[in-house]
Amino acid sequence: MVGVRAARLISLVLLLQNRESMTGAELARELEVSERTIYRDVLALGAAGIPVYADRGRTGGYRLLGGYRTRLTGLSRTEADALFLAGLPGPVGEMGLADVVATARLKVLAALPSGLRDASTRVERRFHLDVPGWFRSTDPPAGLGELAEAVWQDRTVEFGYRRGDRESTRTVEPYGLVCKGGGWYLVARVGSGHRTYRVDRMTGVTVGGRTFTRDDSFDLAGYWTRQAERFVREILREEVTIRLSPAGRYALRFVAEPPAVREAEANVGEPDGQGWVVTRLPVESPDVAYGQLLSLGPEVEVLQPPELRARLASAARQLSRLYGADQR
């Protein structure tokens, strides 16, 4: 509780430094406490030598004596805006760092020259980062806060990990967390190498008491880029030959993986008289290809393999019977 109050006192000072004067009610709303708590906090700050005083009357409020301010000089308008663009809400909140980021923003605002203190408002009015993909749960996975703590403190972490109907216990050295399309992944050192774990498959995450020595040469961003590329290459094990209408060629980007679409575009032959083209599309499996290509409806024709062509032809006949029954 002492740490919570200390953080609140710092926030109170920074708010007054940033806004010059605030009423007790305004401070109470901002800090989510009662006005009586604000009164006690102001007394505590005064006892600690912080020059806070109160203006009485209807337009009064709390303020700092003039000159009690630090300044951050040398920032341009573009640099100040970019600084707050980096602090957009999103993944930091899911990791339990929203309060820390809010306090840091207050500190930076308090230190900025008066002409740049609107940077936070300018950014918030112009940009919003919505990380999760459509139709995904926005709730962070259980254990994410504990993993973030372990990453910050370089402490080992233990967790159960589900693969299919099996679960095993892992103890790893957590190097970093990655948020991809709203999903969270832990990159950890295991033995002499590194592995990636999906956080939503973890159970019973526990931060260990043992610290580890981090390899400072490890490049988290570079590792993730290489792993992501390798993952996509590994899952696209098979290939189908298809004909696409102009509409199907455009819609393919919405149903297939980007690397598969790029390769399909590279393999496109000359259009026929109606603009249809033949190409080869890398796919994960015939089952996955069936679902992807079925969603393109009459804008695609499968040429190879024959088993997939027959499966889509059967689906087309079923659809014809289903919708033909409505015709009078």
C-alpha positions in Angstrom: 0.0 0.0 0.0 2.9 2.4 0.7 4.1 2.0 -2.9 0.6 2.7 -4.2 0.4 5.9 -2.2 3.8 7.0 -3.2 2.9 6.6 -6.9 -0.3 8.6 -6.3 1.6 11.4 -4.6 4.0 11.6 -7.6 1.0 11.6 -10.0 -0.6 14.4 -8.0 2.5 16.6 -8.2 2.9 15.9 -11.9 -0.8 16.7 -12.5 -0.4 20.1 -10.8 2.9 20.8 -12.6 1.2 20.0 -15.9 -2.2 21.8 -15.4 -1.0 24.5 -12.9 -4.2 24.5 -10.9 -6.8 21.8 -10.1 -9.6 21.5 -7.6 -9.8 18.8 -5.1 -12.7 17.3 -6.9 -10.8 17.2 -10.2 -7.8 15.6 -8.6 -10.0 13.0 -6.9 -11.6 12.1 -10.2 -8.3 11.9 -12.0 -6.6 9.8 -9.3 -9.8 7.8 -8.5 -9.8 8.5 -4.8 -11.9 10.6 -2.4 -11.5 14.4 -1.9 -10.6 13.6 1.7 -7.7 11.5 0.4 -6.5 14.3 -1.8 -6.6 16.6 1.2 -4.4 14.2 3.2 -2.1 13.7 0.3 -1.6 17.5 -0.1 -0.8 17.7 3.7 1.8 14.9 3.2 3.4 16.7 0.3 3.6 19.9 2.2 5.3 18.1 5.1 7.8 16.6 2.7 8.8 20.1 1.4 6.8 20.1 -1.8 5.5 23.7 -2.3 1.8 22.9 -2.7 -0.8 25.5 -1.6 -4.5 26.0 -1.9 -6.4 29.0 -3.3 -9.6 29.4 -1.4 -12.9 30.5 -2.9 -15.2 29.4 -5.6 -12.5 29.5 -8.3 -9.8 28.2 -6.1 -7.8 25.0 -6.2 -4.5 23.4 -5.5 -1.3 24.7 -7.2 2.5 24.5 -7.0 4.5 27.6 -6.2 6.0 29.1 -9.3 9.3 27.7 -10.5 8.7 24.2 -9.2 9.2 22.5 -12.5 11.6 20.5 -14.6 11.8 20.9 -18.4 12.7 18.6 -21.2 14.3 20.8 -23.9 15.3 20.2 -27.4 12.2 18.3 -28.6 10.6 19.4 -31.8 6.8 19.2 -32.5 7.2 16.1 -34.6 9.4 14.4 -31.9 6.9 15.2 -29.2 4.0 13.8 -31.2 5.9 10.7 -32.1 6.8 10.2 -28.4 3.1 9.9 -27.5 2.2 7.9 -30.6 4.5 5.2 -29.1 2.3 5.2 -26.0 -1.0 4.4 -27.6 -3.1 2.1 -25.4 -3.2 -1.6 -26.3 -0.7 -4.4 -25.5 0.8 -2.5 -22.6 -2.5 -2.6 -20.9 -2.9 -6.3 -21.4 0.5 -6.8 -19.7 -0.6 -4.9 -16.7 1.5 -1.8 -17.4 -1.3 0.7 -18.0 -0.7 2.6 -14.7 3.0 2.7 -15.3 2.6 4.1 -18.8 0.1 6.7 -17.5 2.5 7.9 -14.8 5.4 8.0 -17.4 3.2 10.1 -19.7 2.4 12.5 -16.9 6.2 12.8 -16.1 7.0 13.6 -19.8 4.1 16.1 -20.1 5.2 17.8 -17.0 8.8 18.2 -18.3 7.8 19.3 -21.8 7.9 23.0 -22.7 4.5 24.6 -22.5 4.2 24.9 -26.2 4.4 21.1 -26.7 2.1 20.0 -23.9 -0.8 19.3 -26.2 1.2 16.5 -27.9 -0.7 13.8 -26.0 -4.1 15.3 -27.0 -3.0 15.8 -30.6 -2.1 12.1 -31.0 -5.1 10.7 -29.2 -7.4 12.7 -31.5 -5.7 11.5 -34.6 -4.6 7.9 -34.0 -6.0 4.8 -32.4 -4.4 1.4 -32.4 -6.9 -1.5 -32.3 -4.6 -4.6 -32.0 -6.8 -7.7 -32.0 -8.1 -9.0 -35.2 -11.8 -9.1 -36.0 -14.0 -11.6 -34.2 -11.2 -12.3 -31.6 -11.6 -12.1 -27.9 -10.1 -8.9 -26.5 -9.4 -10.4 -23.1 -5.7 -11.0 -22.4 -4.7 -14.6 -21.8 -4.4 -15.8 -18.2 -0.8 -15.6 -17.0 0.3 -12.7 -19.3 1.0 -10.4 -16.4 3.1 -13.0 -14.7 5.1 -13.6 -17.9 5.7 -9.9 -18.3 7.0 -9.7 -14.8 9.3 -12.6 -15.4 10.6 -11.0 -18.7 11.3 -7.7 -16.9 13.1 -9.3 -14.0 15.0 -12.0 -16.0 13.5 -14.7 -13.8 12.7 -18.3 -14.9 9.1 -19.2 -15.3 7.2 -22.5 -15.0 3.9 -23.3 -16.7 1.8 -26.1 -18.0 1.6 -26.3 -21.8 -1.2 -27.8 -23.8 -0.7 -29.5 -27.2 -3.9 -31.2 -28.4 -5.1 -33.4 -25.5 -1.7 -33.6 -23.8 -0.2 -31.2 -21.3 3.3 -31.0 -20.0 5.2 -28.8 -17.6 7.9 -26.5 -18.9 10.6 -24.4 -17.1 12.2 -21.8 -19.3 14.1 -18.5 -19.4 11.7 -15.9 -20.8 13.4 -13.6 -23.2 10.5 -11.6 -24.6 6.8 -11.3 -25.4 5.4 -10.8 -28.9 1.9 -9.6 -29.8 0.9 -10.8 -33.3 -2.6 -10.1 -34.6 -4.0 -9.9 -31.1 -2.3 -13.2 -30.0 0.5 -13.3 -27.5 3.6 -15.5 -27.8 6.5 -16.1 -25.4 10.0 -16.4 -26.8 12.2 -18.3 -24.3 15.6 -19.8 -24.0 15.6 -23.6 -23.5 19.0 -25.2 -23.2 21.2 -23.7 -25.9 18.4 -22.6 -28.2 15.2 -20.6 -28.2 11.6 -21.6 -28.6 8.2 -19.9 -29.1 5.1 -20.7 -27.0 1.6 -19.5 -27.4 0.5 -17.8 -24.2 -3.2 -19.0 -24.6 -2.0 -22.6 -24.3 -0.3 -22.0 -21.0 -1.8 -22.9 -17.6 -0.6 -22.3 -14.0 2.1 -19.7 -14.9 4.5 -19.2 -12.0 7.4 -16.8 -11.8 10.4 -18.7 -10.3 12.8 -17.5 -7.7 15.9 -18.0 -9.9 17.3 -15.3 -12.1 19.2 -16.0 -15.3 21.8 -14.1 -17.3 20.4 -12.7 -20.5 22.4 -12.9 -23.7 22.4 -9.2 -24.7 23.2 -10.1 -28.3 19.8 -11.8 -28.8 17.7 -9.8 -31.2 14.0 -10.4 -30.4 12.6 -8.7 -33.5 15.0 -10.4 -35.8 14.3 -13.8 -34.2 10.6 -13.3 -34.5 10.8 -12.3 -38.2 12.9 -15.4 -39.0 10.6 -17.7 -37.1 7.4 -16.2 -38.7 8.8 -16.7 -42.2 10.0 -20.2 -41.4 6.6 -21.1 -39.9 4.7 -20.0 -43.0 7.1 -21.8 -45.3 6.7 -25.0 -43.3 2.9 -25.0 -43.2 2.6 -24.4 -47.0 3.7 -28.0 -47.8 1.4 -28.7 -50.8 0.3 -27.0 -54.0 -2.9 -26.7 -56.0 -3.4 -25.5 -59.6 -6.4 -23.2 -60.0 -8.2 -20.9 -62.5 -9.2 -17.5 -61.1 -11.6 -14.9 -62.5 -10.6 -11.3 -62.1 -12.8 -11.1 -59.0 -11.4 -14.3 -57.6 -7.8 -13.1 -58.2 -8.6 -10.0 -56.1 -10.4 -12.0 -53.4 -7.6 -14.5 -53.0 -5.7 -12.2 -50.7 -8.5 -12.4 -48.1 -8.6 -16.2 -47.9 -4.9 -17.3 -48.3 -1.7 -16.5 -46.4 0.2 -13.5 -47.9 3.3 -15.6 -48.9 1.0 -18.0 -50.7 -0.7 -15.1 -52.5 2.6 -13.6 -53.5 3.8 -16.9 -55.0 0.5 -17.4 -56.8 0.8 -14.0 -58.3 4.3 -14.8 -59.4 3.1 -18.0 -61.1 0.1 -16.3 -63.0 -0.2 -17.2 -66.7 -1.6 -15.0 -69.5 -5.3 -14.1 -69.0 -7.8 -15.6 -71.4 -10.5 -13.7 -73.2 -12.6 -13.3 -70.0 -9.6 -12.3 -67.9 -9.3 -15.7 -66.1 -5.8 -16.8 -65.2 -4.2 -20.1 -64.3 -1.7 -20.3 -61.4 -0.3 -22.5 -58.7 -1.2 -21.8 -55.0 0.8 -23.1 -52.1 -1.5 -24.5 -49.4 -1.2 -26.1 -46.0 -3.3 -29.2 -46.9 -6.1 -30.2 -49.2 -8.6 -29.8 -46.3 -7.4 -26.2 -45.7 -7.4 -25.5 -49.4 -11.0 -26.8 -49.7 -12.2 -24.3 -47.1 -10.3 -21.4 -48.7 -11.3 -22.0 -52.2 -14.9 -22.9 -51.4 -15.3 -19.4 -50.0 -14.4 -18.0 -53.5 -17.5 -19.7 -54.9 -17.8 -19.5 -58.8 -14.7 -17.2 -59.0 -12.3 -20.2 -58.9 -11.9 -23.5 -60.6 -9.6 -26.2 -59.2 -7.6 -28.0 -62.0 -5.3 -30.1 -59.8 -5.3 -32.3 -57.7 -8.3 -34.3 -59.0 -9.4 -35.3 -55.5 -9.8 -31.6 -54.5 -11.6 -30.8 -57.8 -14.0 -33.7 -57.2 -14.7 -32.5 -53.6 -15.5 -28.9 -54.8 -17.6 -30.3 -57.6 -19.6 -32.3 -55.1 -20.1 -29.2 -52.9 -21.3 -27.3 -56.0 -23.9 -30.0 -56.8 -25.1 -29.9 -53.2 -25.4 -26.1 -53.3 -27.3 -26.3 -56.6 -29.8 -28.8 -55.2 -30.2 -26.7 -52.0 -30.9 -23.4 -53.8 -32.6 -25.0 -56.8 -35.4 -26.2 -54.4 -36.4 -22.6 -53.8 -37.0 -21.9 -57.5 -40.7 -22.1 -58.7 
